């Protein structure tokens, strides 16, 4: 069954090399994390699964990679300089800071219990500001992007001209974003530095509601297709007082985290707000002329926006399981093979030199196609358990009989079933198995 306690995943991630606290040797840096050998691979697999679905398998979406730094004009036009903020209050007694909209009791401090000690709420902008060039001056101010979206909007005309697409079509992007969150937490669920997977899908204005419904269902289906049980997911439409300043309607794909339901991905109807704003502030035309109808219009935008890190956390939580094999409890990550850090582990039964050449040969052949692990330390049973715990779908064992019969054993993660396969048929056998 999925993890019921966040600590189960936090401990596994640290122990097996998925996620480490950032700058840990200096005491750590709050709500920042480094992704280890397995975490880096899994993050890449989440990105590639998204790009495969959202770009590669569609003929109406193109991919870009826009700059992380941006001038103030971009964020003035988007509304981030004036509206991208959280209301904050300070406790005068304990000096702790809180988001005003997250307080259940606005009279009592949840940290020290003081009554009537809060300051007046004030807005705190969430963007990180820095300077470009050697002189810190007003004209040198730049911002780290708080979302990848604006890079797609300011490149709308460039993409429209070079790709020769016409609405409905989309611009997709995967990349880092930065938000100076006041209350980050819950492991990698909410951090100040994170990676987004966003699509801006441009449609004729009258087609906006239809495409909004389409993308809500498509994005929910994507998570189910990659192994998250349907009962751990739901679509929740935002109430009117939750909507962003640009949104005519937003729904979240929510995941049942150990602490309750929380946002996994948002799908927003951004209307023509962003293109209209950037056209107004830049003086450039950001619209589309339909030659067939003779109509010129500013497209509406549907935006599915997901976090790579948050998606990885959800996939890990949903895949976590414990069962009993040979009277021994084992931990297993039942990850979809597309997401597993290693697709195959090559395990020589012994470290003896007689097995090493064949095992290395098998590894080299499989590594041309799959991300593989090679492990020759400890007893074979312990190595199987380690691969189960990190989600490796298949183990290939090279034993002493392999030297005589030219065959190896494939062991399957979820069932622990084993089958003997000739070495020269191994690649084909693995390729024929689901998702590998």
C-alpha positions as CSV (number, residue, x, y, z in Angstrom):
1,X,0.0,0.0,0.0
2,X,1.2,3.6,-0.5
3,X,3.2,5.4,2.1
4,X,1.1,6.5,5.1
5,X,3.8,8.6,6.7
6,X,6.0,11.1,4.9
7,X,9.0,10.0,7.0
8,X,8.9,6.7,5.2
9,X,9.8,8.4,2.0
10,X,12.1,11.0,3.5
11,X,14.2,8.3,5.1
12,X,14.3,6.1,2.0
13,X,15.3,9.1,-0.1
14,X,18.2,9.9,2.2
15,X,19.3,6.3,2.7
16,X,19.3,5.3,-0.9
17,X,20.4,8.5,-2.6
18,X,17.3,10.1,-4.0
19,X,17.3,13.4,-2.1
20,X,19.8,15.0,0.4
21,X,19.4,18.1,2.5
22,X,21.2,20.9,0.7
23,X,24.5,22.0,2.3
24,X,24.1,19.3,5.0
25,X,27.7,19.5,6.2
26,X,27.1,23.1,7.1
27,X,23.9,22.3,9.0
28,X,21.6,22.4,6.0
29,X,19.8,25.2,4.1
30,X,16.1,25.3,5.0
31,X,13.7,23.9,2.5
32,X,16.5,23.3,-0.1
33,X,17.4,19.9,-1.4
34,X,20.0,18.3,-3.6
35,X,19.1,15.3,-5.7
36,X,21.4,12.4,-5.5
37,X,22.3,9.7,-8.0
38,X,18.9,8.1,-8.0
39,X,16.9,11.3,-7.5
40,X,18.6,13.0,-10.5
41,X,17.7,10.1,-12.7
42,X,14.1,10.0,-11.5
43,X,13.6,13.7,-12.0
44,X,14.9,13.3,-15.6
45,X,12.5,10.4,-16.1
46,X,9.5,12.5,-14.9
47,X,10.6,15.3,-17.3
48,X,10.9,13.0,-20.2
49,X,7.6,11.3,-19.5
50,X,5.9,14.7,-19.5
51,X,7.7,15.9,-22.7
52,X,6.9,12.6,-24.4
53,X,3.1,13.0,-23.7
54,X,2.8,16.8,-24.1
55,X,5.2,17.4,-27.0
56,X,6.6,14.3,-28.7
57,X,3.2,12.5,-29.1
58,X,1.4,15.7,-30.3
59,X,1.8,17.6,-33.5
60,X,0.3,20.8,-32.1
61,X,2.9,21.5,-29.3
62,X,6.5,22.8,-29.5
63,X,9.1,23.0,-26.8
64,X,11.2,26.0,-25.8
65,X,13.8,26.9,-23.1
66,X,13.5,30.5,-22.1
67,X,15.9,32.5,-19.8
68,X,15.6,32.2,-16.0
69,X,16.5,35.9,-15.5
70,X,14.1,38.6,-16.7
71,X,13.9,42.4,-16.7
72,X,11.3,44.2,-14.5
73,X,9.2,45.1,-17.6
74,X,8.2,41.5,-18.1
75,X,7.0,41.1,-14.6
76,X,5.3,44.5,-14.5
77,X,3.3,43.5,-17.5
78,X,2.4,40.1,-16.1
79,X,1.2,41.6,-12.8
80,X,3.9,39.9,-10.7
81,X,5.4,43.1,-9.3
82,X,2.1,44.3,-8.0
83,X,0.1,41.2,-7.3
84,X,2.4,38.2,-6.7
85,X,2.5,38.5,-2.9
86,X,1.5,36.9,0.4
87,X,-0.1,38.7,3.4
88,X,2.3,38.5,6.4
89,X,1.9,39.2,10.1
90,X,4.6,39.1,12.8
91,X,4.1,38.1,16.4
92,X,5.5,41.0,18.6
93,X,6.3,38.6,21.4
94,X,8.1,35.7,19.8
95,X,9.0,37.5,16.5
96,X,7.7,34.6,14.4
97,X,6.3,35.4,11.0
98,X,3.1,33.9,9.6
99,X,0.9,34.1,6.5
100,X,-2.2,35.9,7.6
101,X,-4.4,33.8,5.3
102,X,-3.1,30.6,6.9
103,X,-3.9,31.5,10.5
104,X,-6.9,29.7,12.0
105,X,-7.1,32.2,14.9
106,X,-6.1,35.8,14.2
107,X,-6.0,36.6,17.9
108,X,-3.7,33.9,19.3
109,X,-0.1,33.2,18.1
110,X,0.2,29.5,17.3
111,X,3.9,29.5,18.3
112,X,3.9,31.2,21.7
113,X,0.2,31.6,22.6
114,X,0.4,35.3,23.0
115,X,-3.0,37.1,22.5
116,X,-3.4,40.2,20.4
117,X,0.3,40.3,19.5
118,X,0.1,40.3,15.7
119,X,1.1,43.3,13.6
120,X,-1.0,44.6,10.8
121,X,-0.9,42.4,7.7
122,X,1.4,43.6,4.9
123,X,2.1,42.2,1.5
124,X,5.4,40.4,0.8
125,X,6.4,40.0,-2.8
126,X,7.5,36.4,-3.5
127,X,10.0,37.1,-6.3
128,X,13.7,37.0,-5.9
129,X,15.5,40.2,-7.0
130,X,19.1,40.5,-8.0
131,X,21.3,42.7,-10.2
132,X,22.8,42.2,-13.6
133,X,26.3,43.5,-14.2
134,X,28.9,44.8,-11.8
135,X,27.0,47.9,-10.5
136,X,24.1,47.6,-8.1
137,X,21.8,50.3,-9.5
138,X,18.1,50.8,-10.2
139,X,18.7,50.1,-13.9
140,X,20.5,46.8,-13.2
141,X,17.6,45.2,-11.3
142,X,16.5,41.8,-12.7
143,X,14.3,39.0,-11.3
144,X,14.5,35.3,-11.1
145,X,11.4,34.0,-12.8
146,X,8.6,32.8,-10.4
147,X,7.1,30.7,-13.2
148,X,8.2,29.6,-16.6
149,X,5.0,30.9,-18.2
150,X,6.1,34.4,-19.1
151,X,9.0,33.2,-21.3
152,X,6.4,31.5,-23.4
153,X,4.2,34.5,-23.7
154,X,6.9,36.9,-24.7
155,X,8.0,34.4,-27.3
156,X,4.5,33.9,-28.7
157,X,5.2,35.8,-31.9
158,X,8.6,34.2,-32.5
159,X,7.2,30.7,-32.1
160,X,4.1,31.5,-34.2
161,X,6.3,32.7,-37.1
162,X,9.0,30.1,-36.9
163,X,6.9,27.0,-36.2
164,X,4.1,27.9,-38.6
165,X,1.5,26.6,-36.1
166,X,-1.9,28.1,-35.7
167,X,-4.5,27.9,-32.9
168,X,-5.1,25.6,-31.2
169,X,-1.5,25.0,-30.5
170,X,0.8,25.0,-27.5
171,X,4.2,26.1,-26.3
172,X,5.7,23.9,-23.6
173,X,8.6,24.4,-21.3
174,X,10.4,22.6,-18.5
175,X,12.7,24.6,-16.2
176,X,13.6,26.1,-12.8
177,X,11.5,28.7,-11.1
178,X,12.1,30.6,-7.8
179,X,9.6,31.8,-5.2
180,X,10.6,33.3,-1.8
181,X,8.0,31.2,0.0
182,X,7.5,32.2,3.6
183,X,6.2,28.8,4.7
184,X,7.9,26.1,2.7
185,X,7.8,22.6,4.0
186,X,6.7,19.0,3.7
187,X,9.9,17.8,2.2
188,X,10.2,18.6,-1.5
189,X,6.5,19.5,-1.8
190,X,7.1,23.2,-1.3
191,X,10.5,24.7,-1.8
192,X,11.9,28.1,-2.9
193,X,13.7,26.6,-5.9
194,X,11.7,24.1,-7.9
195,X,11.3,22.9,-11.4
196,X,8.1,23.3,-13.5
197,X,6.5,21.6,-16.5
198,X,4.2,24.1,-18.1
199,X,2.1,24.3,-21.2
200,X,0.5,27.4,-22.6
201,X,-2.1,26.2,-25.1
202,X,-3.4,29.0,-27.3
203,X,-7.0,28.7,-28.7
204,X,-9.7,30.8,-30.3
205,X,-11.6,32.6,-27.5
206,X,-14.8,30.7,-28.1
207,X,-13.0,27.4,-27.8
208,X,-11.5,28.2,-24.3
209,X,-14.1,26.3,-22.1
210,X,-13.9,23.2,-24.3
211,X,-10.1,23.0,-24.2
212,X,-10.1,23.7,-20.5
213,X,-12.3,20.6,-19.9
214,X,-10.1,18.6,-22.2
215,X,-6.8,19.5,-20.4
216,X,-8.3,18.9,-17.0
217,X,-9.1,15.3,-17.9
218,X,-5.9,14.8,-19.9
219,X,-3.7,15.9,-17.0
220,X,-5.6,13.7,-14.5
221,X,-5.2,10.7,-16.8
222,X,-1.4,11.3,-17.2
223,X,-0.8,10.6,-13.5
224,X,-3.1,7.5,-13.5
225,X,-1.3,6.2,-16.6
226,X,2.0,6.5,-14.7
227,X,0.9,4.4,-11.8
228,X,-0.9,6.6,-9.3
229,X,-4.1,4.9,-8.1
230,X,-7.2,6.8,-9.2
231,X,-8.5,6.9,-5.6
232,X,-5.4,9.0,-4.7
233,X,-6.3,11.7,-7.2
234,X,-9.2,14.2,-7.7
235,X,-10.0,17.3,-9.7
236,X,-11.1,20.3,-7.6
237,X,-12.3,23.5,-9.1
238,X,-11.2,26.8,-7.4
239,X,-13.7,28.9,-5.6
240,X,-14.1,32.5,-6.9
241,X,-12.0,33.9,-4.0
242,X,-9.1,31.5,-4.8
243,X,-8.7,32.6,-8.4
244,X,-5.6,34.3,-9.6
245,X,-6.0,37.8,-11.1
246,X,-5.7,36.4,-14.6
247,X,-7.9,33.4,-14.3
248,X,-11.5,32.9,-15.5
249,X,-11.5,29.4,-13.9
250,X,-8.9,27.1,-12.4
251,X,-8.9,23.4,-11.3
252,X,-6.3,21.5,-9.4
253,X,-5.3,17.9,-9.8
254,X,-5.0,17.0,-6.1
255,X,-3.1,14.1,-4.6
256,X,-3.9,12.4,-1.3
257,X,-0.6,13.2,0.6
258,X,0.0,11.7,4.1
259,X,-1.1,15.1,5.5
260,X,-4.3,15.3,3.3
261,X,-5.4,16.5,-0.1
262,X,-3.0,18.9,-1.8
263,X,-2.3,20.5,-5.1
264,X,-0.3,18.4,-7.6
265,X,-1.0,20.4,-10.7
266,X,-3.1,23.4,-11.7
267,X,-5.0,23.9,-14.9
268,X,-6.0,27.6,-15.5
269,X,-8.0,29.5,-18.0
270,X,-5.7,32.5,-18.4
271,X,-8.0,34.1,-21.1
272,X,-6.1,36.7,-23.2
273,X,-4.7,38.4,-20.1
274,X,-1.0,37.7,-20.7
275,X,-0.8,38.4,-24.4
276,X,-2.8,41.5,-24.1
277,X,-0.7,42.8,-21.2
278,X,2.6,42.1,-23.0
279,X,1.3,43.7,-26.2
280,X,0.3,46.8,-24.3
281,X,3.6,47.2,-22.4
282,X,5.9,46.3,-25.2
283,X,4.1,48.0,-28.1
284,X,4.4,44.7,-30.1
285,X,1.4,43.0,-31.7
286,X,0.7,39.6,-30.1
287,X,-2.3,38.3,-31.9
288,X,-3.3,35.8,-34.6
289,X,-4.7,36.5,-38.1
290,X,-6.9,33.7,-39.4
291,X,-6.6,33.8,-43.1
292,X,-9.5,31.4,-43.7
293,X,-12.0,33.6,-41.8
294,X,-10.3,37.0,-42.2
295,X,-10.5,37.3,-38.4
296,X,-7.8,38.8,-36.2
297,X,-7.9,37.9,-32.5
298,X,-5.8,37.5,-29.3
299,X,-5.9,33.8,-28.4
300,X,-7.1,32.6,-25.1
301,X,-4.7,30.4,-23.1
302,X,-5.2,27.2,-21.2
303,X,-2.3,26.5,-18.9
304,X,-1.6,23.1,-17.3
305,X,1.2,23.8,-14.8
306,X,2.9,21.0,-12.8
307,X,6.0,20.7,-10.7
308,X,8.7,18.1,-11.5
309,X,9.7,17.8,-7.8
310,X,6.2,17.6,-6.5
311,X,5.2,15.0,-9.1
312,X,8.3,13.0,-8.1
313,X,7.2,13.1,-4.5
314,X,3.7,11.9,-5.4
315,X,5.0,9.1,-7.6
316,X,7.3,7.9,-4.7
317,X,4.5,8.1,-2.1
318,X,2.1,6.2,-4.3
319,X,4.7,3.5,-5.3
320,X,5.9,2.8,-1.8
321,X,4.9,-0.7,-0.5
322,X,5.9,-3.3,2.0
323,X,5.2,-7.0,1.6
324,X,6.6,-10.3,2.8
325,X,8.9,-12.5,0.7
326,X,10.4,-15.7,2.1
327,X,9.1,-14.8,5.6
328,X,11.0,-11.5,5.4
329,X,9.5,-8.0,5.1
330,X,10.7,-6.1,2.1
331,X,10.3,-2.5,1.1
332,X,9.5,-2.1,-2.6
333,X,8.9,1.0,-4.9
334,X,6.4,-0.2,-7.5
335,X,7.3,2.6,-9.8
336,X,6.2,2.6,-13.4
337,X,9.3,1.4,-15.4
338,X,9.3,4.7,-17.2
339,X,10.0,6.5,-14.0
340,X,12.4,4.1,-12.2
341,X,15.9,5.4,-11.9
342,X,17.4,2.2,-13.1
343,X,15.6,0.0,-15.6
344,X,17.8,-3.0,-15.1
345,X,20.4,-4.2,-12.6
346,X,23.1,-6.6,-13.6
347,X,24.1,-8.8,-10.7
348,X,26.9,-11.4,-11.0
349,X,26.3,-14.1,-8.4
350,X,29.9,-13.8,-7.2
351,X,32.8,-11.4,-7.4
352,X,35.0,-14.1,-8.8
353,X,36.9,-13.2,-11.9
354,X,35.4,-16.1,-13.8
355,X,32.0,-14.3,-13.8
356,X,33.1,-10.7,-14.2
357,X,33.9,-10.7,-17.9
358,X,30.4,-12.1,-18.9
359,X,28.6,-9.8,-16.4
360,X,30.4,-6.8,-17.7
361,X,29.6,-7.8,-21.3
362,X,25.9,-8.1,-20.4
363,X,26.0,-4.7,-18.7
364,X,27.6,-3.0,-21.6
365,X,25.1,-4.4,-24.0
366,X,22.1,-3.4,-21.9
367,X,23.5,0.0,-21.0
368,X,23.4,1.0,-24.7
369,X,19.6,1.1,-24.3
370,X,18.8,1.3,-20.6
371,X,20.0,3.1,-17.5
372,X,21.5,0.2,-15.7
373,X,23.1,-0.5,-12.3
374,X,25.9,-3.0,-11.7
375,X,26.2,-4.5,-8.2
376,X,28.5,-7.3,-7.1
377,X,28.7,-6.7,-3.4
378,X,26.8,-8.6,-0.6
379,X,24.7,-11.7,-0.9
380,X,22.4,-12.0,-3.9
381,X,19.3,-11.8,-1.7
382,X,20.4,-8.5,-0.2
383,X,21.1,-7.1,-3.6
384,X,17.6,-8.0,-4.8
385,X,16.1,-6.2,-1.8
386,X,18.2,-3.1,-2.5
387,X,17.0,-3.0,-6.1
388,X,13.4,-3.6,-5.0
389,X,13.7,-0.7,-2.6
390,X,14.9,1.7,-5.3
391,X,12.3,0.6,-7.8
392,X,14.4,-1.3,-10.4
393,X,11.9,-3.3,-12.5
394,X,14.3,-6.1,-13.5
395,X,17.4,-7.8,-12.2
396,X,19.6,-9.9,-14.4
397,X,21.7,-12.4,-12.6
398,X,24.8,-13.9,-14.1
399,X,25.7,-17.2,-12.4
400,X,28.2,-20.0,-12.9
401,X,25.8,-21.9,-15.1
402,X,25.8,-18.9,-17.4
403,X,29.4,-19.9,-18.4
404,X,28.1,-23.2,-19.7
405,X,24.6,-22.6,-21.0
406,X,25.0,-19.0,-22.1
407,X,21.9,-18.0,-20.2
408,X,21.0,-15.6,-17.4
409,X,18.1,-15.2,-15.0
410,X,15.7,-12.3,-15.2
411,X,14.0,-11.5,-11.9
412,X,10.9,-9.3,-11.9
413,X,10.5,-6.7,-9.1
414,X,6.8,-6.8,-8.3
415,X,6.2,-10.6,-8.4
416,X,9.8,-11.7,-7.7
417,X,9.2,-14.3,-10.5
418,X,12.3,-15.5,-12.3
419,X,12.9,-16.8,-15.9
420,X,16.0,-18.2,-17.6
421,X,16.9,-16.4,-20.9
422,X,19.8,-16.9,-23.3
423,X,22.2,-14.0,-23.3
424,X,21.7,-13.3,-27.0
425,X,17.9,-13.1,-26.4
426,X,18.1,-10.9,-23.3
427,X,17.7,-7.5,-24.9
428,X,14.7,-8.7,-26.9
429,X,13.1,-10.2,-23.8
430,X,13.5,-7.0,-21.8
431,X,12.2,-4.9,-24.7
432,X,9.1,-7.1,-25.0
433,X,8.2,-6.6,-21.3
434,X,5.8,-3.8,-20.5
435,X,7.3,-0.3,-20.4
436,X,11.0,-1.4,-20.6
